[in-house]
Amino acid sequence: MINNVMLVGRLVKDPEILETENGSKVSNITLAVNRQFKGSDGSYHTDFVDCVLWNNFAKNVSTYCTKGDLLGIRGRIQVDTYEKEDGTKRKVTAVVAERITFLSSAKENDGMELSSDD
């Protein structure tokens, strides 16, 4: 089975890093990804895709990228379920990054590529 996603989009807001209880770093970002075809209204639509960046990905994107920067992300779709306080179950779908390419950055790191091996 294959679970592979490739996205190119712009950061919706500046990335922020959180630290988990076990000391890992995580950043939850959203990419605005334009569709390559027009909708029924004749305009191009945009999808807002949630992505999860761990450890070095989180640190580097937070250091080098800001709102509006263009990123390429290759990763996998992950679906998590959780139970809310009222007992209802919810699903959260996100792309977990395995490779990131900085396609435009105000901090002069265009073309920088990171993989999970870094």
C-alpha positions in Angstrom: 0.0 0.0 0.0 1.1 3.5 -0.7 0.5 6.6 1.4 2.5 9.4 -0.3 1.5 13.1 -0.7 3.2 15.9 -2.5 2.1 19.5 -2.0 3.3 22.9 -3.0 1.7 25.8 -1.2 2.2 29.0 0.8 2.3 29.2 4.6 -0.9 30.7 5.9 0.8 32.1 9.1 4.2 32.2 10.7 5.2 28.7 12.0 5.3 28.2 15.8 7.0 25.4 17.7 5.6 23.5 20.6 7.4 21.0 22.8 5.7 17.7 23.7 5.8 16.1 27.2 8.7 13.9 26.0 10.8 16.8 24.7 10.0 16.5 21.0 9.5 19.6 18.9 6.3 19.9 16.8 4.9 22.6 14.5 1.4 22.4 13.0 1.3 24.5 9.9 -1.3 25.1 7.2 -0.4 25.4 3.5 -2.6 27.2 1.0 -2.5 25.0 -2.1 -4.0 26.3 -5.3 -6.0 23.8 -7.4 -4.9 23.5 -11.0 -8.4 23.7 -12.5 -11.2 26.2 -12.3 -14.3 25.6 -10.3 -17.9 26.0 -11.6 -17.7 29.7 -10.9 -14.8 30.1 -13.3 -12.1 30.9 -10.7 -9.3 28.9 -9.2 -9.9 27.5 -5.7 -7.5 27.0 -2.8 -7.3 24.1 -0.4 -6.0 24.7 3.1 -4.0 21.6 4.1 -2.9 21.0 7.7 0.7 19.6 8.0 2.7 18.4 11.0 6.4 19.0 11.2 8.5 17.2 13.8 11.9 18.1 15.4 14.4 19.4 12.8 11.6 20.1 10.3 9.8 22.2 12.9 13.0 24.1 14.0 14.1 24.8 10.4 10.8 26.0 9.1 10.3 28.1 12.1 13.8 29.6 11.7 13.7 30.2 7.9 10.1 30.7 6.9 7.3 33.2 7.5 3.7 33.7 6.4 3.5 33.6 2.6 6.6 31.6 1.9 6.3 28.9 -0.7 7.1 25.3 0.5 7.2 21.9 -1.1 6.2 19.1 1.2 6.4 15.4 0.6 4.9 13.2 3.3 2.1 10.9 4.3 -1.5 11.3 5.3 -2.2 10.5 9.0 -5.7 10.3 10.5 -6.0 10.5 14.3 -9.1 10.1 16.3 -9.9 11.5 19.7 -12.8 11.9 22.1 -14.0 15.3 23.1 -15.1 16.1 26.7 -18.7 15.6 25.7 -18.0 12.1 24.5 -18.2 12.7 20.8 -15.4 11.2 18.6 -13.5 13.4 16.2 -11.1 12.7 13.4 -8.2 14.9 12.4 -6.4 14.5 9.1 -3.0 16.0 8.4 0.0 15.5 6.2 3.1 14.4 8.2 6.2 15.9 6.5 9.0 13.6 5.4 10.8 16.0 3.1 10.5 19.8 2.8 11.9 22.1 0.1 12.0 25.9 0.7 10.9 27.2 -2.7 10.8 30.9 -1.6 11.9 32.4 1.7 12.5 35.9 2.8 15.6 34.7 4.6 17.5 33.7 1.5 17.3 30.0 1.7 15.5 29.3 -1.6 16.0 25.8 -2.8 17.0 24.4 0.6 15.8 20.9 1.0 15.3 18.9 4.2 14.6 15.2 4.6 13.7 13.1 7.6 17.3 11.9 7.5 18.6 15.4 8.4 
